[in-house]
Structures are given as C-alpha cells and as structure tokens.
Amino acid sequence: MSLGITALPLPRWDDSVVVVDPPSAEPGAWSGAPSSIVVDGVVYLAYRLRLPIGEGRGISNVIARSSDGIAFTVIAEVPKESFGAESLERPAIVRTPDGRWRLYVSAATPGTKHWRVDLLEADTPAGLAAASPRTVLAGDDTIGIKDPVLHHDRHGWHLWASVHPLESWADADRMTTEYFTGPDGVRWTWRGTALAGRPGRWDGRGVRVSSVVVDGDTVLAAYDGRATAGENWEERTGVARGVRRPDGSFGALTAEDREPLGSPHAPNGLRYLSVVTMADRRQRLYYEATRADGAHELRTELA
C-alpha cells in the first residue's frame, strides 16, 4: 500500500534545535551520525561521538531515548575498545520483527583505511552495551564497508552501506553506496551499486545514503555527497529515488537534480540525515551539522 509520499522531508535549519553538543569546541570534534526509530511512541536515537584525529577519533556509539524527540536520556554507550577499533562511525539502531534490539556498528581497523560492520543484539536497548559483537559485513583487502542504513519489509531485509576502495591510500575517501539483501539482517548478499557520484557535480567524489523512506514500491533516500577529497567530513545532503524490482528488492537510485543542503556555517557540512515518523504521524529529522566554531553538533527539527 502506498502512503502517497512524493517528497523526502529536508532540513530548513531555522526551526531546528541542538540535541547533542560535540564533546569539545573545535574542528574535528563531532556529535552526530544519527540513526533513529520510534517504538511504542518513544524515540530511540543512536549516534557517534568523536574527537579530533590524534585525540581519539570516533570514541563511542551512544543510545538514548526520548518521549518528545528533543530531550534525550542516555541508556547505553559502547566504546571503540569493545570492537578493537581505531574509530567508530555511524551506527544503525533496529528493532526486529520479533522484538529484539540490534545496533549495527561501523568499526575502523587500526592502522588502515579499512572499515567493517559489527552487530550487537540484546533483549533491550540498554542491554546492547553488554552484548558481544559479531561481524556481519567484513569488507576485505580491496574495500571497506560502513554507515549501514536498514529497512525490513515482507520481502526481507534491505541494507545500503557506503563502500570505500582500498587500492590507493590517497583515494580511500572515495565512496559509493552499495545495496545488499538478506533473510535475517545477519547474512547479506551484495545486489549491486545503489548510488555513485556524478563526475563534475557537487557529489562527484563520493556518495553515502543516510536515510531511506519506503512508500509501497518507491524508495526515497537522503544521501551525503562531496566533490573533492578536501570536502571529506563536510559533506552536504541531496536526495535520490528508486523503485522496487519484481523480486522485491530495490533497483539503483537516481539522484535528483537539485542543489545540496548545507549548514550556514563554513565549511557547510550537513550530513547523516535520519528521518523518523512520530506517533502523531509527523516526521522528525535528525542530522549532523557544522557549527560556527568548526565542531559538529546533532540537531533536530519537525518536517
């Protein structure tokens, strides 16, 4: 059944508020990379805390809950040491159809540009802090995989993740979004490239799907993009869309021809947009954005 969603809600900034401040007030200190869901009227938000390079990088993933979507209480935190990781990036929080809680964690292999995705699973969101990780998307010597976005429906599990080539250290910031399907959210089969950068455009260097909204056989996706390696960590947000294949999987996404959205503060990063539908059916947005001092904060607003 289609809900009649024709456009993805996007940030307008003026009505947004800060949800989580960065851990310090300097460039390279970030709170953000949010993933959000609503369960029984409560918003659960997973996000990453980061310090500058040389001071810790992605130090932890945090899980918090809120009744209004603005004021959050932390209920669990997982440090990078739990994964033997040099850094953690964007998590994805999921509740399975049978009521289990999952956190998909992006973990960096020390001394390399490689990333993998590990899974934590527990009976409660607070229990994720004590869960043992298992790797579900390992990557290999040629690619790193991180920043998963998940969707589950009657056709099975769907996952979009950013994939980085590792043939050259200097080019490891390049990224495409690859699409996977699976029967249980643990075992995954690669189905092809969902979205790639457009040469000569604002997203030519790399693209990363950050949120998907599925309406019947249509998928609307927010994505982060950058034109150059120098824009790494300061991506801006665009929109893409795709349709379902006859077998129930989704085909490649097509980027909309529009200007990207960015923070009003240079260098204008606005990324990792997460869209969630509240109990009153209104949609709330969470995203990471550059602030005036160069740090990144986690913001929210109603669509």
GULUMNU-146810 format. One record per residue (C-alpha): residue in three letters; chain; x, y, z. Coordinates in steps of 0.001 Angstrom, whole numbers, plus 500000, padded with zeros to 6 digits. Example, Ala and Ser with C-alpha at 12.3 -4.5 7.8 and 13.67 -1.06 7.14 Angstrom:
(node "Ala"; "A"; (512300; 495500; 507800))
(node "Ser"; "A"; (513670; 498940; 507140))
This chain:
(node "Met"; "A"; (500000; 500000; 500000))
(node "Ser"; "A"; (501249; 503456; 499095))
(node "Leu"; "A"; (501121; 506279; 501636))
(node "Gly"; "A"; (501309; 508916; 498922))
(node "Ile"; "A"; (504746; 510226; 499947))
(node "Thr"; "A"; (506086; 512160; 496963))
(node "Ala"; "A"; (508994; 514061; 498512))
(node "Leu"; "A"; (511528; 513422; 501256))
(node "Pro"; "A"; (511339; 515912; 504151))
(node "Leu"; "A"; (514504; 518016; 504308))
(node "Pro"; "A"; (516106; 520333; 506879))
(node "Arg"; "A"; (515147; 524000; 506891))
(node "Trp"; "A"; (517548; 524850; 509743))
(node "Asp"; "A"; (515739; 527917; 511143))
(node "Asp"; "A"; (513371; 525798; 513271))
(node "Ser"; "A"; (515982; 523250; 514349))
(node "Val"; "A"; (517404; 522766; 517847))
(node "Val"; "A"; (520536; 521091; 519171))
(node "Val"; "A"; (520035; 517608; 520613))
(node "Val"; "A"; (523641; 516714; 521464))
(node "Asp"; "A"; (526639; 519053; 521686))
(node "Pro"; "A"; (530066; 517872; 520493))
(node "Pro"; "A"; (532495; 516564; 523122))
(node "Ser"; "A"; (534729; 519636; 522664))
(node "Ala"; "A"; (534555; 523016; 520904))
(node "Glu"; "A"; (536972; 522619; 517989))
(node "Pro"; "A"; (537098; 521330; 514406))
(node "Gly"; "A"; (537185; 517534; 514354))
(node "Ala"; "A"; (535012; 517230; 517474))
(node "Trp"; "A"; (531639; 515857; 516470))
(node "Ser"; "A"; (528356; 514613; 517815))
(node "Gly"; "A"; (526161; 513195; 515113))
(node "Ala"; "A"; (525851; 510413; 512531))
(node "Pro"; "A"; (522369; 509728; 513971))
(node "Ser"; "A"; (520101; 506745; 513428))
(node "Ser"; "A"; (516557; 506991; 514796))
(node "Ile"; "A"; (513479; 504805; 515248))
(node "Val"; "A"; (510172; 505101; 517115))
(node "Val"; "A"; (508914; 502182; 519233))
(node "Asp"; "A"; (505673; 502455; 521234))
(node "Gly"; "A"; (505753; 506241; 520907))
(node "Val"; "A"; (509318; 506565; 522216))
(node "Val"; "A"; (512169; 507854; 520047))
(node "Tyr"; "A"; (515400; 505859; 520231))
(node "Leu"; "A"; (518444; 507647; 518885))
(node "Ala"; "A"; (521867; 506127; 518222))
(node "Tyr"; "A"; (524764; 508435; 517416))
(node "Arg"; "A"; (528548; 508747; 517336))
(node "Leu"; "A"; (530838; 510890; 519491))
(node "Arg"; "A"; (534187; 511878; 518004))
(node "Leu"; "A"; (537321; 513771; 518991))
(node "Pro"; "A"; (539900; 515192; 516541))
(node "Ile"; "A"; (542482; 512975; 514842))
(node "Gly"; "A"; (545249; 512301; 517317))
(node "Glu"; "A"; (542896; 512716; 520276))
(node "Gly"; "A"; (540762; 509604; 519829))
(node "Arg"; "A"; (538641; 509987; 516656))
(node "Gly"; "A"; (535314; 508121; 516968))
(node "Ile"; "A"; (535357; 507254; 520649))
(node "Ser"; "A"; (531910; 505682; 521141))
(node "Asn"; "A"; (528396; 504992; 519935))
(node "Val"; "A"; (525609; 506176; 522232))
(node "Ile"; "A"; (521958; 505063; 522521))
(node "Ala"; "A"; (519425; 507457; 524040))
(node "Arg"; "A"; (515630; 507638; 524393))
(node "Ser"; "A"; (513098; 510474; 524402))
(node "Ser"; "A"; (509347; 510922; 524734))
(node "Asp"; "A"; (509305; 514167; 522703))
(node "Gly"; "A"; (512174; 513623; 520274))
(node "Ile"; "A"; (514184; 516543; 521689))
(node "Ala"; "A"; (515234; 515849; 525294))
(node "Phe"; "A"; (517123; 512539; 525426))
(node "Thr"; "A"; (518317; 510290; 528236))
(node "Val"; "A"; (521357; 508114; 527541))
(node "Ile"; "A"; (520631; 504435; 528202))
(node "Ala"; "A"; (523702; 502722; 526711))
(node "Glu"; "A"; (527166; 503524; 525372))
(node "Val"; "A"; (529637; 501276; 523563))
(node "Pro"; "A"; (533284; 502416; 523311))
(node "Lys"; "A"; (535586; 501732; 520398))
(node "Glu"; "A"; (537689; 499450; 522610))
(node "Ser"; "A"; (534817; 496925; 522658))
(node "Phe"; "A"; (535466; 496354; 518952))
(node "Gly"; "A"; (539257; 496629; 518930))
(node "Ala"; "A"; (538671; 499584; 516643))
(node "Glu"; "A"; (540702; 502692; 515953))
(node "Ser"; "A"; (537458; 504638; 515473))
(node "Leu"; "A"; (533700; 504176; 515328))
(node "Glu"; "A"; (531449; 505819; 512752))
(node "Arg"; "A"; (527724; 505841; 512195))
(node "Pro"; "A"; (525633; 503192; 513994))
(node "Ala"; "A"; (522223; 501895; 512912))
(node "Ile"; "A"; (519622; 501045; 515552))
(node "Val"; "A"; (516958; 498482; 514636))
(node "Arg"; "A"; (514171; 496584; 516372))
(node "Thr"; "A"; (513496; 493239; 514718))
(node "Pro"; "A"; (510003; 491900; 513969))
(node "Asp"; "A"; (510311; 489525; 516951))
(node "Gly"; "A"; (511162; 492360; 519358))
(node "Arg"; "A"; (514935; 492011; 519592))
(node "Trp"; "A"; (517170; 495102; 519560))
(node "Arg"; "A"; (520156; 495490; 517271))
(node "Leu"; "A"; (522931; 498010; 516835))
(node "Tyr"; "A"; (524993; 497834; 513650))
(node "Val"; "A"; (528367; 499470; 514373))
(node "Ser"; "A"; (530921; 500815; 511871))
(node "Ala"; "A"; (534418; 499916; 513162))
(node "Ala"; "A"; (537803; 501007; 511769))
(node "Thr"; "A"; (540668; 498522; 511612))
(node "Pro"; "A"; (543707; 500066; 513381))
(node "Gly"; "A"; (546479; 501370; 511150))
(node "Thr"; "A"; (544465; 501005; 507929))
(node "Lys"; "A"; (541704; 502673; 505913))
(node "His"; "A"; (539577; 499522; 506267))
(node "Trp"; "A"; (536120; 499527; 507876))
(node "Arg"; "A"; (533732; 496717; 508758))
(node "Val"; "A"; (530223; 496473; 510233))
(node "Asp"; "A"; (529710; 494586; 513502))
(node "Leu"; "A"; (526377; 493674; 515074))
(node "Leu"; "A"; (525269; 493869; 518711))
(node "Glu"; "A"; (521983; 492213; 519722))
(node "Ala"; "A"; (520034; 492183; 523001))
(node "Asp"; "A"; (516560; 491898; 524516))
(node "Thr"; "A"; (516532; 495603; 525433))
(node "Pro"; "A"; (518265; 498701; 524075))
(node "Ala"; "A"; (520146; 499127; 527369))
(node "Gly"; "A"; (521356; 495546; 527044))
(node "Leu"; "A"; (523247; 496397; 523860))
(node "Ala"; "A"; (526037; 497875; 525993))
(node "Ala"; "A"; (526957; 494377; 527259))
(node "Ala"; "A"; (526377; 492447; 524020))
(node "Ser"; "A"; (529243; 490705; 522218))
(node "Pro"; "A"; (529914; 491984; 518676))
(node "Arg"; "A"; (529921; 489766; 515600))
(node "Thr"; "A"; (530975; 490901; 512142))
(node "Val"; "A"; (528219; 490901; 509517))
(node "Leu"; "A"; (529877; 492933; 506723))
(node "Ala"; "A"; (533613; 492312; 506795))
(node "Gly"; "A"; (534889; 494007; 503653))
(node "Asp"; "A"; (538303; 492749; 502521))
(node "Asp"; "A"; (541696; 493945; 501327))
(node "Thr"; "A"; (540087; 495909; 498486))
(node "Ile"; "A"; (537099; 497601; 500167))
(node "Gly"; "A"; (535945; 498991; 503488))
(node "Ile"; "A"; (532250; 498985; 504421))
(node "Lys"; "A"; (530483; 501268; 506917))
(node "Asp"; "A"; (527483; 503504; 507689))
(node "Pro"; "A"; (524678; 500967; 507113))
(node "Val"; "A"; (521049; 502002; 506604))
(node "Leu"; "A"; (518472; 499231; 507055))
(node "His"; "A"; (514879; 498522; 506090))
(node "His"; "A"; (512756; 495425; 506703))
(node "Asp"; "A"; (509509; 494523; 504939))
(node "Arg"; "A"; (507613; 491456; 503732))
(node "His"; "A"; (510272; 490903; 501053))
(node "Gly"; "A"; (513058; 490555; 503630))
(node "Trp"; "A"; (515937; 492695; 504865))
(node "His"; "A"; (517500; 495511; 502847))
(node "Leu"; "A"; (520744; 497351; 503584))
(node "Trp"; "A"; (522521; 500283; 501970))
(node "Ala"; "A"; (526147; 500908; 503011))
(node "Ser"; "A"; (528992; 503180; 501959))
(node "Val"; "A"; (531884; 501307; 500380))
(node "His"; "A"; (535406; 502722; 500069))
(node "Pro"; "A"; (538092; 501430; 497644))
(node "Leu"; "A"; (541376; 500498; 499319))
(node "Glu"; "A"; (543686; 500101; 496324))
(node "Ser"; "A"; (545210; 503540; 496986))
(node "Trp"; "A"; (545650; 505249; 500376))
(node "Ala"; "A"; (545085; 508662; 498753))
(node "Asp"; "A"; (541803; 507569; 497139))
(node "Ala"; "A"; (540306; 505708; 500107))
(node "Asp"; "A"; (537951; 508628; 500809))
(node "Arg"; "A"; (536062; 507869; 497595))
(node "Met"; "A"; (532759; 506116; 498232))
(node "Thr"; "A"; (529756; 504599; 496554))
(node "Thr"; "A"; (526593; 503278; 498167))
(node "Glu"; "A"; (526164; 499543; 497687))
(node "Tyr"; "A"; (522941; 497601; 498192))
(node "Phe"; "A"; (522530; 494265; 499984))
(node "Thr"; "A"; (519615; 491967; 500799))
(node "Gly"; "A"; (519301; 489111; 503268))
(node "Pro"; "A"; (516877; 486800; 505050))
(node "Asp"; "A"; (517600; 487773; 508656))
(node "Gly"; "A"; (519604; 491004; 508925))
(node "Val"; "A"; (522756; 488997; 509651))
(node "Arg"; "A"; (523624; 487243; 506377))
(node "Trp"; "A"; (523887; 489588; 503401))
(node "Thr"; "A"; (524131; 489249; 499625))
(node "Trp"; "A"; (525500; 492118; 497541))
(node "Arg"; "A"; (522999; 493164; 494855))
(node "Gly"; "A"; (524883; 495982; 493121))
(node "Thr"; "A"; (525721; 499673; 493312))
(node "Ala"; "A"; (522748; 501706; 494502))
(node "Leu"; "A"; (524266; 505173; 494014))
(node "Ala"; "A"; (527530; 506552; 492656))
(node "Gly"; "A"; (528939; 510049; 492368))
(node "Arg"; "A"; (528285; 512146; 489289))
(node "Pro"; "A"; (531546; 513377; 487701))
(node "Gly"; "A"; (531832; 517150; 487685))
(node "Arg"; "A"; (528931; 517622; 490093))
(node "Trp"; "A"; (528804; 518501; 493806))
(node "Asp"; "A"; (528720; 514774; 494634))
(node "Gly"; "A"; (531361; 513606; 492164))
(node "Arg"; "A"; (533936; 512365; 494704))
(node "Gly"; "A"; (531606; 510160; 496729))
(node "Val"; "A"; (528063; 509473; 497919))
(node "Arg"; "A"; (526648; 507837; 501050))
(node "Val"; "A"; (522943; 507047; 501562))
(node "Ser"; "A"; (521967; 508222; 505034))
(node "Ser"; "A"; (518225; 507523; 505260))
(node "Val"; "A"; (515539; 505681; 503299))
(node "Val"; "A"; (511779; 506120; 503324))
(node "Val"; "A"; (509915; 503298; 501584))
(node "Asp"; "A"; (506422; 504001; 500254))
(node "Gly"; "A"; (504969; 500967; 498511))
(node "Asp"; "A"; (507320; 500187; 495650))
(node "Thr"; "A"; (509139; 503532; 495800))
(node "Val"; "A"; (512186; 504332; 497922))
(node "Leu"; "A"; (513233; 507908; 498696))
(node "Ala"; "A"; (516770; 508338; 500010))
(node "Ala"; "A"; (518730; 511166; 501570))
(node "Tyr"; "A"; (522437; 510967; 500815))
(node "Asp"; "A"; (525689; 512738; 501633))
(node "Gly"; "A"; (527962; 513865; 498827))
(node "Arg"; "A"; (531225; 515656; 498216))
(node "Ala"; "A"; (533049; 516945; 495141))
(node "Thr"; "A"; (536644; 516725; 496361))
(node "Ala"; "A"; (538812; 514933; 498900))
(node "Gly"; "A"; (539126; 518266; 500698))
(node "Glu"; "A"; (535403; 518157; 501464))
(node "Asn"; "A"; (535787; 514885; 503365))
(node "Trp"; "A"; (533896; 515151; 506685))
(node "Glu"; "A"; (531947; 518192; 505437))
(node "Glu"; "A"; (529528; 516547; 503023))
(node "Arg"; "A"; (526201; 518107; 502101))
(node "Thr"; "A"; (522815; 516456; 501633))
(node "Gly"; "A"; (520970; 515502; 498461))
(node "Val"; "A"; (518001; 513306; 497522))
(node "Ala"; "A"; (517721; 510204; 495326))
(node "Arg"; "A"; (514898; 507835; 494487))
(node "Gly"; "A"; (514372; 504334; 493159))
(node "Val"; "A"; (511756; 501622; 492637))
(node "Arg"; "A"; (511257; 498038; 493679))
(node "Arg"; "A"; (512170; 495209; 491333))
(node "Pro"; "A"; (509758; 492343; 490608))
(node "Asp"; "A"; (511649; 490107; 493060))
(node "Gly"; "A"; (511015; 492531; 495947))
(node "Ser"; "A"; (514496; 494053; 496045))
(node "Phe"; "A"; (515216; 497673; 495127))
(node "Gly"; "A"; (516969; 498876; 491994))
(node "Ala"; "A"; (519591; 501569; 491617))
(node "Leu"; "A"; (518836; 505057; 492924))
(node "Thr"; "A"; (518763; 508161; 490749))
(node "Ala"; "A"; (519935; 511448; 492256))
(node "Glu"; "A"; (517555; 514383; 491953))
(node "Asp"; "A"; (518866; 517371; 490029))
(node "Arg"; "A"; (518900; 519903; 492846))
(node "Glu"; "A"; (521370; 521938; 494873))
(node "Pro"; "A"; (522652; 520223; 498039))
(node "Leu"; "A"; (521665; 521345; 501513))
(node "Gly"; "A"; (524367; 522520; 503903))
(node "Ser"; "A"; (524931; 524214; 507226))
(node "Pro"; "A"; (525032; 528045; 507135))
(node "His"; "A"; (528426; 527802; 508872))
(node "Ala"; "A"; (531516; 527194; 506727))
(node "Pro"; "A"; (532598; 524705; 505541))
(node "Asn"; "A"; (528866; 523956; 505438))
(node "Gly"; "A"; (528668; 520283; 506381))
(node "Leu"; "A"; (525155; 518861; 506797))
(node "Arg"; "A"; (525098; 515100; 506691))
(node "Tyr"; "A"; (523752; 511790; 508024))
(node "Leu"; "A"; (520114; 512875; 507760))
(node "Ser"; "A"; (517807; 510413; 509554))
(node "Val"; "A"; (514029; 510644; 509089))
(node "Val"; "A"; (511604; 509135; 511611))
(node "Thr"; "A"; (507796; 509160; 511791))
(node "Met"; "A"; (506484; 510199; 515209))
(node "Ala"; "A"; (503416; 508801; 516961))
(node "Asp"; "A"; (501314; 511736; 515650))
(node "Arg"; "A"; (502431; 510851; 512075))
(node "Arg"; "A"; (504589; 513956; 511752))
(node "Gln"; "A"; (508127; 513379; 510577))
(node "Arg"; "A"; (511123; 514442; 512625))
(node "Leu"; "A"; (514603; 514939; 511185))
(node "Tyr"; "A"; (517951; 514337; 512868))
(node "Tyr"; "A"; (521245; 515344; 511290))
(node "Glu"; "A"; (524857; 516309; 511926))
(node "Ala"; "A"; (525856; 519863; 511036))
(node "Thr"; "A"; (528864; 522164; 511161))
(node "Arg"; "A"; (528585; 524968; 513693))
(node "Ala"; "A"; (530375; 528334; 513774))
(node "Asp"; "A"; (533498; 527083; 515609))
(node "Gly"; "A"; (534002; 524199; 513159))
(node "Ala"; "A"; (532776; 521466; 515503))
(node "His"; "A"; (529751; 519339; 514516))
(node "Glu"; "A"; (526516; 519128; 516522))
(node "Leu"; "A"; (523484; 516851; 516356))
(node "Arg"; "A"; (520330; 518799; 515500))
(node "Thr"; "A"; (516618; 518004; 515081))
(node "Glu"; "A"; (513515; 519631; 513619))
(node "Leu"; "A"; (509993; 518700; 512601))
(node "Ala"; "A"; (509290; 518387; 508889))
